[in-house]
Each structure stands twice: as structure tokens, then as C-alpha cells.
């Protein structure tokens, strides 16, 4: 682009005199100057734009490089008047390798059933174990003996493991209810925690409705919840025996048949005797003949 020059019109130079420019010329010159200024401004904007583009490209390159170095964190540099401390390197102390500890050897749980509590505790401690929970359970086995254990005998566990024990305690004694009424006996056994089964036995004497027998026997140790059998009396009075007929009163003199009612004396009718009673027919003499009617001794009188 050539430089714009503003000088005298060549046509004016022919006259040899300096003439003033006309208004049209002045206007044209003003337009040309304005256009020149616009061109200069456009050039400046282009130069500034190219510089800004290079700056943006440089910034993008810097950001890309930073992102590749630290993918999870983007650091924006902030101008600061405080000087940045220079990191120092601390010498590291070499680590000593930790010795490997062998795992503990499992131990076998001893068999404790039937042992007393004191003996079971000693056996547990000798095995390297610890006595755990102890509970008492009703049983017919000796009081204080071990009836259950956990873990089971022979199981291998780590040393220091706990062993729980179940210890026998006696069952309660059942009430003795023999002689009680049925209702009272059932109440007593129910309060003690037992069930009842009733049996009936017919008796001819004694009290009706009382307990004659119980099984198991009273004061026996029986597990609560078990059944107790009761035998209850059912009184049935016997019928009275018929009384024998009273023996007829003696109305005959012994030794004669047919009968001769007792009298002070008998004589055979038509004979020489004077009575006061007389026999008018033959009689068989079976006894001592107190009236002496068999004179000839043949067993017949008054023939």
C-alpha cells in the first residue's frame, strides 16, 4: 500500500499560484482519511487477533500437558507474592521384615460327661481351653455331674476356646396325695407342674372319692410335666344278706314219731293208765321213751 499524500492540485501548478481547495475536494479528502484510519484499525485488529490465537493455542498446549501429567487434578496457577517453598527430600529408613508367626495348633476337646464340675474344670484348663457358660438342668443323674458339653468331645478347636457345660440338678419331689379327695389331689399335682390320669377302683368299704394309690409314689423325684396316675375309690355298699328264718320252737317230746306234744305223762288209750294225756295210735319210739309206751321194747308204743 502506498502512502497517501495530500498536496496541491496539479492543475493549480500550471497557474503558478497557490489556490485554496474547493469544498468538494475537502470532503473527498476527509472521506479518504476516514477510510485510511479504518484500514489501519482493521490491520491492528488482525494483528491483535493473531496474537490472541497464538496465546490461546499456547494455553491449550499447556493445559493438555498438565492434564497428561496429572489426570485427576487440574492446577490453576495463581500469582502470589509469597515465595513457594522448595520441597526437601527426607531420607527413608530401611524397614526390617516382620517375622512370620506360625498359627496356633488346634487342641482336642476332652470328654467331660459324667465328671463332676470341679473335675471338668480341671480337664478343660489342662487342655488349654476356658470354661464357658454353665447351666443347671433337671436330671436323674448325680447332682452336679456333667450331662452335656459344647463343643462335643474330640472336636479340635483353637487354644483358649470356651467350653460350655450343662450340670445335673435333681428333679423336684412330687406331692404325696394318697388319702386326699380327687379334687384336692389334682390341684396339688397341677401346681407342682405335673399332669394327672385318673383310674377308678370299686371298694366295699371306706371313703368314696379319695385317692387310694398314686404312681410314681409320693416324694419321688420326677421331671416336671410328667404324668402321675391316681387310683380313686368308688364305694359300692354290699347288699344286706337275708336273715335265716328263726328255728321253730320245740313242740314235740323227743323220741317219738309222730310228735307227742310235751306233757307230764302219756298213756295208751284203752289201757290202765290214768293220763293225763293219751295216745290213740301206735307211735314209733326213737329215743329214750320217757312215757314208757314201748312195754315190750320192739320200738313201737301203744300197739
VODO-840230 format. One record per residue (C-alpha): residue number from 1; residue in three letters; x, y, z. Coordinates in nm, 2 decimals, decimal comma. Layout:
N
<site n="NUM" res="ALA" u="X" v="Y" w="Z"/>
...
This chain:
303
<site n="1" res="UNK" u="0,00" v="0,00" w="0,00"/>
<site n="2" res="UNK" u="0,15" v="0,34" w="-0,10"/>
<site n="3" res="UNK" u="0,14" v="0,64" w="0,13"/>
<site n="4" res="UNK" u="-0,14" v="0,89" w="0,09"/>
<site n="5" res="UNK" u="-0,01" v="1,23" w="0,01"/>
<site n="6" res="UNK" u="-0,21" v="1,55" w="0,03"/>
<site n="7" res="UNK" u="-0,06" v="1,83" w="-0,19"/>
<site n="8" res="UNK" u="-0,16" v="2,10" w="-0,44"/>
<site n="9" res="UNK" u="-0,37" v="2,00" w="-0,73"/>
<site n="10" res="UNK" u="-0,15" v="1,96" w="-1,05"/>
<site n="11" res="UNK" u="-0,39" v="2,18" w="-1,23"/>
<site n="12" res="UNK" u="-0,32" v="2,46" w="-0,99"/>
<site n="13" res="UNK" u="0,05" v="2,43" w="-1,05"/>
<site n="14" res="UNK" u="0,01" v="2,55" w="-1,41"/>
<site n="15" res="UNK" u="-0,11" v="2,88" w="-1,29"/>
<site n="16" res="UNK" u="0,19" v="2,92" w="-1,07"/>
<site n="17" res="UNK" u="-0,04" v="3,04" w="-0,79"/>
<site n="18" res="UNK" u="-0,15" v="2,85" w="-0,47"/>
<site n="19" res="UNK" u="-0,52" v="2,82" w="-0,48"/>
<site n="20" res="UNK" u="-0,74" v="2,70" w="-0,19"/>
<site n="21" res="UNK" u="-0,90" v="2,37" w="-0,23"/>
<site n="22" res="UNK" u="-1,27" v="2,36" w="-0,31"/>
<site n="23" res="UNK" u="-1,53" v="2,22" w="-0,06"/>
<site n="24" res="UNK" u="-1,57" v="1,91" w="-0,27"/>
<site n="25" res="UNK" u="-1,20" v="1,84" w="-0,25"/>
<site n="26" res="UNK" u="-1,20" v="1,89" w="0,12"/>
<site n="27" res="UNK" u="-1,49" v="1,65" w="0,15"/>
<site n="28" res="UNK" u="-1,32" v="1,39" w="-0,06"/>
<site n="29" res="UNK" u="-1,00" v="1,42" w="0,14"/>
<site n="30" res="UNK" u="-1,19" v="1,37" w="0,46"/>
<site n="31" res="UNK" u="-1,35" v="1,06" w="0,32"/>
<site n="32" res="UNK" u="-1,01" v="0,93" w="0,21"/>
<site n="33" res="UNK" u="-0,87" v="1,00" w="0,56"/>
<site n="34" res="UNK" u="-1,15" v="0,82" w="0,73"/>
<site n="35" res="UNK" u="-1,10" v="0,52" w="0,51"/>
<site n="36" res="UNK" u="-0,73" v="0,52" w="0,58"/>
<site n="37" res="UNK" u="-0,80" v="0,52" w="0,95"/>
<site n="38" res="UNK" u="-1,04" v="0,23" w="0,92"/>
<site n="39" res="UNK" u="-0,79" v="0,03" w="0,72"/>
<site n="40" res="UNK" u="-0,53" v="0,09" w="0,99"/>
<site n="41" res="UNK" u="-0,77" v="-0,01" w="1,27"/>
<site n="42" res="UNK" u="-0,86" v="-0,33" w="1,08"/>
<site n="43" res="UNK" u="-0,49" v="-0,41" w="1,04"/>
<site n="44" res="UNK" u="-0,43" v="-0,36" w="1,41"/>
<site n="45" res="UNK" u="-0,73" v="-0,59" w="1,50"/>
<site n="46" res="UNK" u="-0,60" v="-0,86" w="1,27"/>
<site n="47" res="UNK" u="-0,26" v="-0,84" w="1,43"/>
<site n="48" res="UNK" u="-0,40" v="-0,85" w="1,78"/>
<site n="49" res="UNK" u="-0,63" v="-1,14" w="1,69"/>
<site n="50" res="UNK" u="-0,34" v="-1,35" w="1,55"/>
<site n="51" res="UNK" u="-0,15" v="-1,28" w="1,88"/>
<site n="52" res="UNK" u="-0,45" v="-1,38" w="2,09"/>
<site n="53" res="UNK" u="-0,49" v="-1,70" w="1,88"/>
<site n="54" res="UNK" u="-0,13" v="-1,79" w="1,94"/>
<site n="55" res="UNK" u="-0,18" v="-1,72" w="2,31"/>
<site n="56" res="UNK" u="-0,49" v="-1,95" w="2,32"/>
<site n="57" res="UNK" u="-0,31" v="-2,22" w="2,14"/>
<site n="58" res="UNK" u="-0,02" v="-2,19" w="2,38"/>
<site n="59" res="UNK" u="-0,26" v="-2,20" w="2,68"/>
<site n="60" res="UNK" u="-0,43" v="-2,51" w="2,54"/>
<site n="61" res="UNK" u="-0,10" v="-2,68" w="2,49"/>
<site n="62" res="UNK" u="0,00" v="-2,60" w="2,84"/>
<site n="63" res="UNK" u="-0,34" v="-2,74" w="2,97"/>
<site n="64" res="UNK" u="-0,30" v="-3,06" w="2,77"/>
<site n="65" res="UNK" u="0,05" v="-3,11" w="2,91"/>
<site n="66" res="UNK" u="-0,07" v="-3,06" w="3,26"/>
<site n="67" res="UNK" u="-0,36" v="-3,29" w="3,22"/>
<site n="68" res="UNK" u="-0,13" v="-3,57" w="3,09"/>
<site n="69" res="UNK" u="0,09" v="-3,53" w="3,39"/>
<site n="70" res="UNK" u="-0,19" v="-3,53" w="3,64"/>
<site n="71" res="UNK" u="-0,51" v="-3,69" w="3,50"/>
<site n="72" res="UNK" u="-0,71" v="-3,65" w="3,82"/>
<site n="73" res="UNK" u="-0,63" v="-3,29" w="3,92"/>
<site n="74" res="UNK" u="-0,60" v="-2,96" w="3,72"/>
<site n="75" res="UNK" u="-0,40" v="-2,69" w="3,89"/>
<site n="76" res="UNK" u="-0,46" v="-2,33" w="3,80"/>
<site n="77" res="UNK" u="-0,16" v="-2,11" w="3,87"/>
<site n="78" res="UNK" u="-0,25" v="-1,81" w="4,08"/>
<site n="79" res="UNK" u="0,00" v="-1,53" w="4,10"/>
<site n="80" res="UNK" u="0,12" v="-1,49" w="4,46"/>
<site n="81" res="UNK" u="0,36" v="-1,26" w="4,62"/>
<site n="82" res="UNK" u="0,46" v="-1,54" w="4,87"/>
<site n="83" res="UNK" u="0,76" v="-1,73" w="4,75"/>
<site n="84" res="UNK" u="0,69" v="-2,11" w="4,70"/>
<site n="85" res="UNK" u="0,88" v="-2,34" w="4,94"/>
<site n="86" res="UNK" u="1,12" v="-2,58" w="4,77"/>
<site n="87" res="UNK" u="1,03" v="-2,94" w="4,88"/>
<site n="88" res="UNK" u="1,30" v="-3,12" w="5,06"/>
<site n="89" res="UNK" u="1,37" v="-3,49" w="5,03"/>
<site n="90" res="UNK" u="1,36" v="-3,69" w="5,36"/>
<site n="91" res="UNK" u="1,59" v="-3,99" w="5,36"/>
<site n="92" res="UNK" u="1,39" v="-4,31" w="5,42"/>
<site n="93" res="UNK" u="1,48" v="-4,56" w="5,68"/>
<site n="94" res="UNK" u="1,51" v="-4,92" w="5,55"/>
<site n="95" res="UNK" u="1,23" v="-5,14" w="5,70"/>
<site n="96" res="UNK" u="1,30" v="-5,46" w="5,89"/>
<site n="97" res="UNK" u="1,10" v="-5,75" w="5,77"/>
<site n="98" res="UNK" u="0,84" v="-5,88" w="6,03"/>
<site n="99" res="UNK" u="0,90" v="-6,23" w="6,13"/>
<site n="100" res="UNK" u="0,62" v="-6,48" w="6,04"/>
<site n="101" res="UNK" u="0,43" v="-6,62" w="6,34"/>
<site n="102" res="UNK" u="0,31" v="-6,98" w="6,30"/>
<site n="103" res="UNK" u="-0,07" v="-7,03" w="6,36"/>
<site n="104" res="UNK" u="-0,17" v="-7,20" w="6,70"/>
<site n="105" res="UNK" u="-0,20" v="-7,57" w="6,69"/>
<site n="106" res="UNK" u="-0,57" v="-7,68" w="6,75"/>
<site n="107" res="UNK" u="-0,63" v="-7,88" w="7,06"/>
<site n="108" res="UNK" u="-0,88" v="-8,16" w="7,12"/>
<site n="109" res="UNK" u="-1,19" v="-8,10" w="7,34"/>
<site n="110" res="UNK" u="-1,18" v="-8,36" w="7,63"/>
<site n="111" res="UNK" u="-1,48" v="-8,58" w="7,71"/>
<site n="112" res="UNK" u="-1,64" v="-8,44" w="8,03"/>
<site n="113" res="UNK" u="-1,98" v="-8,63" w="8,05"/>
<site n="114" res="UNK" u="-2,03" v="-8,79" w="8,39"/>
<site n="115" res="UNK" u="-1,75" v="-8,58" w="8,55"/>
<site n="116" res="UNK" u="-1,81" v="-8,36" w="8,85"/>
<site n="117" res="UNK" u="-1,80" v="-7,99" w="8,79"/>
<site n="118" res="UNK" u="-1,46" v="-7,95" w="8,96"/>
<site n="119" res="UNK" u="-1,31" v="-8,24" w="8,76"/>
<site n="120" res="UNK" u="-1,45" v="-8,10" w="8,44"/>
<site n="121" res="UNK" u="-1,30" v="-7,75" w="8,50"/>
<site n="122" res="UNK" u="-0,95" v="-7,90" w="8,57"/>
<site n="123" res="UNK" u="-0,97" v="-8,11" w="8,25"/>
<site n="124" res="UNK" u="-1,07" v="-7,80" w="8,04"/>
<site n="125" res="UNK" u="-0,78" v="-7,60" w="8,18"/>
<site n="126" res="UNK" u="-0,53" v="-7,88" w="8,12"/>
<site n="127" res="UNK" u="-0,63" v="-7,89" w="7,76"/>
<site n="128" res="UNK" u="-0,56" v="-7,52" w="7,72"/>
<site n="129" res="UNK" u="-0,92" v="-7,42" w="7,70"/>
<site n="130" res="UNK" u="-1,15" v="-7,19" w="7,90"/>
<site n="131" res="UNK" u="-1,46" v="-7,28" w="8,10"/>
<site n="132" res="UNK" u="-1,76" v="-7,11" w="7,93"/>
<site n="133" res="UNK" u="-2,13" v="-7,09" w="8,03"/>
<site n="134" res="UNK" u="-2,25" v="-7,33" w="8,30"/>
<site n="135" res="UNK" u="-2,63" v="-7,41" w="8,32"/>
<site n="136" res="UNK" u="-2,81" v="-7,64" w="8,55"/>
<site n="137" res="UNK" u="-3,06" v="-7,89" w="8,40"/>
<site n="138" res="UNK" u="-3,30" v="-8,12" w="8,59"/>
<site n="139" res="UNK" u="-3,19" v="-8,48" w="8,56"/>
<site n="140" res="UNK" u="-3,20" v="-8,82" w="8,73"/>
<site n="141" res="UNK" u="-2,82" v="-8,83" w="8,71"/>
<site n="142" res="UNK" u="-2,60" v="-8,75" w="9,02"/>
<site n="143" res="UNK" u="-2,63" v="-8,39" w="9,13"/>
<site n="144" res="UNK" u="-2,35" v="-8,17" w="8,99"/>
<site n="145" res="UNK" u="-2,23" v="-8,41" w="8,72"/>
<site n="146" res="UNK" u="-2,18" v="-8,30" w="8,36"/>
<site n="147" res="UNK" u="-2,46" v="-8,42" w="8,13"/>
<site n="148" res="UNK" u="-2,39" v="-8,22" w="7,82"/>
<site n="149" res="UNK" u="-2,10" v="-8,02" w="7,68"/>
<site n="150" res="UNK" u="-2,03" v="-7,79" w="7,38"/>
<site n="151" res="UNK" u="-1,82" v="-7,84" w="7,16"/>
<site n="152" res="UNK" u="-1,86" v="-8,21" w="7,15"/>
<site n="153" res="UNK" u="-1,58" v="-8,44" w="7,28"/>
<site n="154" res="UNK" u="-1,30" v="-8,49" w="7,03"/>
<site n="155" res="UNK" u="-1,36" v="-8,17" w="6,83"/>
<site n="156" res="UNK" u="-1,04" v="-7,97" w="6,76"/>
<site n="157" res="UNK" u="-1,06" v="-7,60" w="6,84"/>
<site n="158" res="UNK" u="-0,81" v="-7,32" w="6,89"/>
<site n="159" res="UNK" u="-0,64" v="-7,29" w="7,23"/>
<site n="160" res="UNK" u="-0,83" v="-7,06" w="7,46"/>
<site n="161" res="UNK" u="-1,17" v="-7,15" w="7,32"/>
<site n="162" res="UNK" u="-1,46" v="-7,17" w="7,56"/>
<site n="163" res="UNK" u="-1,64" v="-7,50" w="7,66"/>
<site n="164" res="UNK" u="-2,00" v="-7,47" w="7,78"/>
<site n="165" res="UNK" u="-2,13" v="-7,72" w="8,04"/>
<site n="166" res="UNK" u="-2,47" v="-7,85" w="8,14"/>
<site n="167" res="UNK" u="-2,48" v="-7,97" w="8,50"/>
<site n="168" res="UNK" u="-2,74" v="-8,21" w="8,65"/>
<site n="169" res="UNK" u="-2,97" v="-8,09" w="8,92"/>
<site n="170" res="UNK" u="-3,22" v="-8,31" w="9,10"/>
<site n="171" res="UNK" u="-3,58" v="-8,32" w="8,98"/>
<site n="172" res="UNK" u="-3,84" v="-8,19" w="9,23"/>
<site n="173" res="UNK" u="-4,03" v="-8,43" w="9,45"/>
<site n="174" res="UNK" u="-4,39" v="-8,49" w="9,36"/>
<site n="175" res="UNK" u="-4,65" v="-8,43" w="9,64"/>
<site n="176" res="UNK" u="-4,79" v="-8,72" w="9,83"/>
<site n="177" res="UNK" u="-5,17" v="-8,72" w="9,77"/>
<site n="178" res="UNK" u="-5,29" v="-9,06" w="9,89"/>
<site n="179" res="UNK" u="-5,59" v="-9,01" w="10,12"/>
<site n="180" res="UNK" u="-5,68" v="-8,67" w="9,96"/>
<site n="181" res="UNK" u="-6,00" v="-8,62" w="9,77"/>
<site n="182" res="UNK" u="-5,98" v="-8,64" w="9,40"/>
<site n="183" res="UNK" u="-6,02" v="-8,26" w="9,35"/>
<site n="184" res="UNK" u="-5,75" v="-8,17" w="9,61"/>
<site n="185" res="UNK" u="-5,50" v="-8,42" w="9,47"/>
<site n="186" res="UNK" u="-5,54" v="-8,29" w="9,12"/>
<site n="187" res="UNK" u="-5,49" v="-7,93" w="9,23"/>
<site n="188" res="UNK" u="-5,18" v="-8,02" w="9,43"/>
<site n="189" res="UNK" u="-5,02" v="-8,20" w="9,13"/>
<site n="190" res="UNK" u="-5,12" v="-7,93" w="8,89"/>
<site n="191" res="UNK" u="-4,95" v="-7,66" w="9,10"/>
<site n="192" res="UNK" u="-4,63" v="-7,88" w="9,11"/>
<site n="193" res="UNK" u="-4,63" v="-7,89" w="8,73"/>
<site n="194" res="UNK" u="-4,75" v="-8,24" w="8,66"/>
<site n="195" res="UNK" u="-5,03" v="-8,39" w="8,46"/>
<site n="196" res="UNK" u="-5,28" v="-8,64" w="8,61"/>
<site n="197" res="UNK" u="-5,45" v="-8,95" w="8,48"/>
<site n="198" res="UNK" u="-5,74" v="-9,09" w="8,68"/>
<site n="199" res="UNK" u="-5,82" v="-9,46" w="8,75"/>
<site n="200" res="UNK" u="-6,12" v="-9,59" w="8,95"/>
<site n="201" res="UNK" u="-6,14" v="-9,88" w="9,18"/>
<site n="202" res="UNK" u="-6,46" v="-10,02" w="9,33"/>
<site n="203" res="UNK" u="-6,44" v="-10,07" w="9,71"/>
<site n="204" res="UNK" u="-6,69" v="-10,21" w="9,95"/>
<site n="205" res="UNK" u="-6,59" v="-10,01" w="10,25"/>
<site n="206" res="UNK" u="-6,41" v="-9,69" w="10,34"/>
<site n="207" res="UNK" u="-6,45" v="-9,34" w="10,19"/>
<site n="208" res="UNK" u="-6,58" v="-9,27" w="9,85"/>
<site n="209" res="UNK" u="-6,38" v="-9,04" w="9,61"/>
<site n="210" res="UNK" u="-6,04" v="-9,05" w="9,79"/>
<site n="211" res="UNK" u="-5,70" v="-9,13" w="9,64"/>
<site n="212" res="UNK" u="-5,61" v="-9,50" w="9,72"/>
<site n="213" res="UNK" u="-5,28" v="-9,51" w="9,53"/>
<site n="214" res="UNK" u="-5,05" v="-9,29" w="9,31"/>
<site n="215" res="UNK" u="-4,78" v="-9,38" w="9,07"/>
<site n="216" res="UNK" u="-4,50" v="-9,28" w="9,09"/>
<site n="217" res="UNK" u="-4,51" v="-9,27" w="9,47"/>
<site n="218" res="UNK" u="-4,53" v="-8,95" w="9,66"/>
<site n="219" res="UNK" u="-4,20" v="-8,77" w="9,74"/>
<site n="220" res="UNK" u="-4,03" v="-8,94" w="9,44"/>
<site n="221" res="UNK" u="-3,82" v="-8,72" w="9,22"/>
<site n="222" res="UNK" u="-3,99" v="-8,68" w="8,89"/>
<site n="223" res="UNK" u="-3,93" v="-8,45" w="8,59"/>
<site n="224" res="UNK" u="-4,20" v="-8,17" w="8,58"/>
<site n="225" res="UNK" u="-4,45" v="-8,22" w="8,31"/>
<site n="226" res="UNK" u="-4,46" v="-8,60" w="8,35"/>
<site n="227" res="UNK" u="-4,79" v="-8,78" w="8,41"/>
<site n="228" res="UNK" u="-4,90" v="-8,90" w="8,76"/>
<site n="229" res="UNK" u="-5,15" v="-9,19" w="8,78"/>
<site n="230" res="UNK" u="-5,41" v="-9,17" w="9,06"/>
<site n="231" res="UNK" u="-5,64" v="-9,45" w="9,17"/>
<site n="232" res="UNK" u="-5,97" v="-9,31" w="9,31"/>
<site n="233" res="UNK" u="-6,21" v="-9,51" w="9,54"/>
<site n="234" res="UNK" u="-6,56" v="-9,58" w="9,42"/>
<site n="235" res="UNK" u="-6,76" v="-9,70" w="9,72"/>
<site n="236" res="UNK" u="-7,03" v="-9,96" w="9,64"/>
<site n="237" res="UNK" u="-7,20" v="-10,08" w="9,96"/>
<site n="238" res="UNK" u="-7,29" v="-10,46" w="9,96"/>
<site n="239" res="UNK" u="-7,65" v="-10,57" w="9,97"/>
<site n="240" res="UNK" u="-7,75" v="-10,69" w="10,31"/>
<site n="241" res="UNK" u="-7,76" v="-11,07" w="10,34"/>
<site n="242" res="UNK" u="-8,10" v="-11,23" w="10,41"/>
<site n="243" res="UNK" u="-8,15" v="-11,33" w="10,77"/>
<site n="244" res="UNK" u="-8,22" v="-11,71" w="10,83"/>
<site n="245" res="UNK" u="-8,57" v="-11,80" w="10,94"/>
<site n="246" res="UNK" u="-8,59" v="-11,84" w="11,31"/>
<site n="247" res="UNK" u="-8,58" v="-12,20" w="11,43"/>
<site n="248" res="UNK" u="-8,92" v="-12,33" w="11,52"/>
<site n="249" res="UNK" u="-8,98" v="-12,37" w="11,89"/>
<site n="250" res="UNK" u="-8,96" v="-12,72" w="12,03"/>
<site n="251" res="UNK" u="-9,32" v="-12,85" w="12,04"/>
<site n="252" res="UNK" u="-9,26" v="-13,23" w="12,05"/>
<site n="253" res="UNK" u="-9,14" v="-13,46" w="12,31"/>
<site n="254" res="UNK" u="-8,81" v="-13,60" w="12,18"/>
<site n="255" res="UNK" u="-8,80" v="-13,97" w="12,10"/>
<site n="256" res="UNK" u="-9,15" v="-14,02" w="11,95"/>
<site n="257" res="UNK" u="-9,28" v="-14,01" w="11,59"/>
<site n="258" res="UNK" u="-9,53" v="-13,88" w="11,52"/>
<site n="259" res="UNK" u="-9,48" v="-13,59" w="11,75"/>
<site n="260" res="UNK" u="-9,62" v="-13,60" w="12,10"/>
<site n="261" res="UNK" u="-9,65" v="-13,25" w="12,25"/>
<site n="262" res="UNK" u="-9,48" v="-13,22" w="12,58"/>
<site n="263" res="UNK" u="-9,70" v="-13,33" w="12,88"/>
<site n="264" res="UNK" u="-9,64" v="-13,46" w="13,23"/>
<site n="265" res="UNK" u="-9,73" v="-13,81" w="13,12"/>
<site n="266" res="UNK" u="-9,88" v="-14,01" w="12,83"/>
<site n="267" res="UNK" u="-10,07" v="-14,34" w="12,85"/>
<site n="268" res="UNK" u="-10,20" v="-14,57" w="12,58"/>
<site n="269" res="UNK" u="-10,57" v="-14,51" w="12,53"/>
<site n="270" res="UNK" u="-10,78" v="-14,81" w="12,65"/>
<site n="271" res="UNK" u="-10,52" v="-14,92" w="12,89"/>
<site n="272" res="UNK" u="-10,50" v="-14,90" w="13,27"/>
<site n="273" res="UNK" u="-10,30" v="-14,57" w="13,27"/>
<site n="274" res="UNK" u="-10,45" v="-14,25" w="13,42"/>
<site n="275" res="UNK" u="-10,31" v="-14,00" w="13,17"/>
<site n="276" res="UNK" u="-10,34" v="-13,71" w="13,18"/>
<site n="277" res="UNK" u="-10,26" v="-13,74" w="12,81"/>
<site n="278" res="UNK" u="-10,34" v="-14,04" w="12,60"/>
<site n="279" res="UNK" u="-10,20" v="-14,19" w="12,27"/>
<site n="280" res="UNK" u="-10,47" v="-14,32" w="12,04"/>
<site n="281" res="UNK" u="-10,24" v="-14,46" w="11,77"/>
<site n="282" res="UNK" u="-9,92" v="-14,65" w="11,75"/>
<site n="283" res="UNK" u="-9,61" v="-14,44" w="11,78"/>
<site n="284" res="UNK" u="-9,25" v="-14,52" w="11,69"/>
<site n="285" res="UNK" u="-9,02" v="-14,49" w="11,98"/>
<site n="286" res="UNK" u="-8,69" v="-14,34" w="11,86"/>
<site n="287" res="UNK" u="-8,55" v="-14,22" w="12,18"/>
<site n="288" res="UNK" u="-8,54" v="-14,28" w="12,55"/>
<site n="289" res="UNK" u="-8,93" v="-14,34" w="12,58"/>
<site n="290" res="UNK" u="-8,98" v="-14,11" w="12,88"/>
<site n="291" res="UNK" u="-9,35" v="-14,20" w="12,89"/>
<site n="292" res="UNK" u="-9,28" v="-14,59" w="12,89"/>
<site n="293" res="UNK" u="-9,52" v="-14,65" w="12,60"/>
<site n="294" res="UNK" u="-9,30" v="-14,94" w="12,44"/>
<site n="295" res="UNK" u="-9,36" v="-15,20" w="12,71"/>
<site n="296" res="UNK" u="-9,22" v="-15,49" w="12,50"/>
<site n="297" res="UNK" u="-8,92" v="-15,30" w="12,37"/>
<site n="298" res="UNK" u="-8,99" v="-15,35" w="12,00"/>
<site n="299" res="UNK" u="-8,97" v="-14,98" w="11,91"/>
<site n="300" res="UNK" u="-9,34" v="-14,92" w="11,89"/>
<site n="301" res="UNK" u="-9,57" v="-14,79" w="12,16"/>
<site n="302" res="UNK" u="-9,95" v="-14,83" w="12,21"/>
<site n="303" res="UNK" u="-9,97" v="-15,11" w="11,95"/>
